Amino acid sequence: MRKVACWLLSAAASLGSLAARAQGNYEIQVYGAETVAPRNLMVELHSNYTIEGQRSLLGGVYPTNHQEHETIELTEGITNWSEVGFYIFTSEQDGRGVQWVGDHLRPRVRVPDSWHWPVGVSLSTEIGYQRAVYSPDTWTWEIRPIVDKTIGRWYLAVNPALERTWHGPDVNQGLGFSPGVKVSYDLTRTVSGGLEYYADYGRLGSWAALHQQQQQIFAVTDLNVSPKWEINIGLGVGPTAATDHLIVKGILGRRFDWGRHSPVE
C-alpha cells in the first residue's frame, strides 16, 4: 500500500506539472518567418477559452477548465531583419476574476530577403516569468527556429521549439521539445483554411509517455482582409490525457506604421 501511495503521489505531481505546462495556452500561434517592418508596431490580442480542461487544483496550480486567457502582444520592427516582442498574459475564471499571469520578452531575427533563400527562416528566443499558481516553472526560456514556405495556394510553417526552465521543479530536466506546425490553403483571396499542430513531447533524450505528452490539433481559418490586419480563429482538440481537451482561440492583430522610413539591411 505504501508503494501504491508513493506511486499515486508521484503521478499526481507529474500530472500537476504537465497541467501547468498545458496552461501555455496564452498565445496559440505557429510563427511565420516574416518580421515586422522597421518603425512599425504590431498589436495583437490573443483570446483563448478552455471549454474542457483540467478541473481540479494540482500541485498548487489552478485548474484550466473554463479559463479565459487574454494576451496582449506588442511587436516592434527594428530593422528589415529583426524585431522585438513583449507579452502581457492574463487569465479570467469564475471565482478568481481577472488575474495577471506574467510577461515575456521575445527578440527575433530572420534571413534577409537579399539572401534569396528558397524558404523563409528566422530565429526567435523568448524569456519570461509566470506566476506559480499558473505554472510551477516560474522562469522559462525558449528558442524557436522558424521555417516557412508558400507554394501556390499552399502555406507551410514549422516551429521546432526548444524550452528550458530557469526556476521551478523542472530546472534540472534539460531541454524540452515543443514543435508547432501549420498547413493552410487559400480558399479565396481573403479566406484560408488549415490545420495547426502543437505538442510538448517532454525532454530531449527522455520522451514522456504518450498519455503524458501534450498534443493539440486546431482547425483554423485566416481572414486576409488587409495587409494591416491579422485575423485567425480556430477550434482545437487535445487527444492525450495531459492536454486540455477542447479550446477555442482567436487572434486579432493590427499593424501601425510610425511614418516614413528607409530600408535598413
C-alpha positions, -999 to 999 in steps of 0.1 A, spaced: 0 0 0 29 23 7 43 17 -27 9 24 -43 5 56 -23 40 68 -33 32 59 -70 0 79 -68 17 109 -52 44 108 -79 18 105 -107 -2 134 -92 30 156 -91 38 146 -127 3 154 -139 3 187 -120 35 197 -138 20 187 -171 -12 205 -165 8 236 -156 27 234 -189 -6 230 -207 -15 264 -194 9 278 -220 -24 283 -239 -20 321 -238 -5 326 -273 -16 297 -295 2 305 -328 26 290 -353 51 317 -363 58 326 -399 94 337 -407 85 373 -417 94 400 -392 76 433 -386 89 461 -408 111 488 -391 92 517 -374 61 495 -374 43 483 -344 21 451 -345 -5 450 -317 -22 416 -312 -49 403 -289 -49 366 -283 -82 353 -269 -83 316 -258 -110 299 -239 -107 263 -225 -141 247 -230 -130 214 -214 -98 212 -194 -83 202 -161 -110 205 -134 -90 202 -101 -62 220 -83 -30 201 -89 4 209 -74 -9 243 -64 -18 252 -100 -52 265 -108 -74 242 -130 -77 252 -167 -114 243 -172 -134 273 -183 -103 296 -181 -102 325 -205 -68 338 -214 -63 373 -229 -28 381 -240 -16 414 -254 14 411 -277 33 442 -289 60 437 -316 82 465 -328 102 462 -360 138 472 -355 154 465 -390 143 447 -421 155 415 -404 148 420 -367 121 427 -342 113 426 -305 81 414 -289 66 418 -255 37 398 -240 13 405 -212 -6 373 -201 -39 375 -182 -64 349 -171 -101 351 -161 -121 324 -143 -152 323 -122 -144 329 -85 -109 344 -93 -117 373 -116 -91 387 -139 -56 378 -129 -22 389 -142 -2 358 -151 32 371 -163 52 387 -190 76 375 -217 102 393 -239 109 379 -274 136 392 -297 137 377 -332 160 378 -363 155 364 -398 174 357 -430 171 389 -451 153 388 -485 185 399 -502 200 365 -494 174 349 -518 169 317 -497 143 293 -511 124 292 -478 118 318 -451 140 313 -420 140 332 -387 151 325 -351 131 336 -320 142 335 -284 118 341 -256 123 345 -218 98 354 -192 81 350 -159 47 334 -150 31 332 -115 35 298 -98 -3 294 -95 -4 292 -133 29 274 -138 53 260 -112 82 267 -136 81 304 -130 111 315 -152 114 299 -186 134 303 -218 126 292 -253 145 292 -286 123 287 -317 137 281 -352 111 291 -378 109 278 -414 81 286 -438 72 283 -475 44 294 -498 37 272 -528 9 284 -549 -21 285 -526 -5 263 -500 14 276 -470 36 256 -446 53 267 -414 74 246 -390 85 257 -355 107 231 -338 109 249 -304 132 240 -275 123 250 -240 143 254 -208 133 260 -172 154 285 -152 134 284 -120 110 257 -108 107 220 -104 118 212 -140 150 232 -137 172 201 -138 153 184 -166 172 199 -195 157 209 -228 122 201 -238 109 197 -273 77 215 -282 71 216 -320 44 236 -339 33 230 -375 8 248 -397 -6 238 -431 -31 261 -448 -47 266 -482 -61 298 -498 -97 290 -504 -102 326 -518 -82 358 -519 -93 366 -484 -101 332 -467 -76 305 -459 -83 272 -441 -59 248 -425 -46 228 -395 -23 238 -367 -5 212 -345 11 219 -312 29 194 -289 52 190 -259 69 157 -261 90 161 -229 127 163 -225 152 156 -253 166 121 -249 138 111 -225 104 115 -241 74 114 -219 49 85 -223 22 92 -249 -5 98 -224 17 124 -206 26 143 -238 7 174 -247 -7 173 -283 -33 197 -298 -48 199 -332 -66 230 -344 -88 236 -374 -82 272 -382 -93 300 -406 -73 330 -415 -90 361 -429 -67 381 -451 -88 413 -453 -59 438 -454 -21 438 -450 -27 459 -419 -48 433 -402 -42 397 -389 -73 376 -381 -71 339 -371 -98 318 -354 -97 281 -345 -111 252 -326 -86 228 -310 -88 193 -295 -64 176 -272 -63 138 -277 -39 130 -248 -47 128 -211 -22 156 -202 -38 181 -227 -68 204 -223 -94 186 -244 -113 215 -261 -101 250 -267 -114 279 -289 -89 306 -299 -88 339 -318 -61 363 -328 -68 399 -338 -38 420 -349 -33 455 -363 -1 469 -378 7 506 -372 32 524 -394 50 552 -375 59 572 -407 84 573 -435 115 551 -432 143 539 -454 152 502 -457 178 490 -432 198 459 -441 
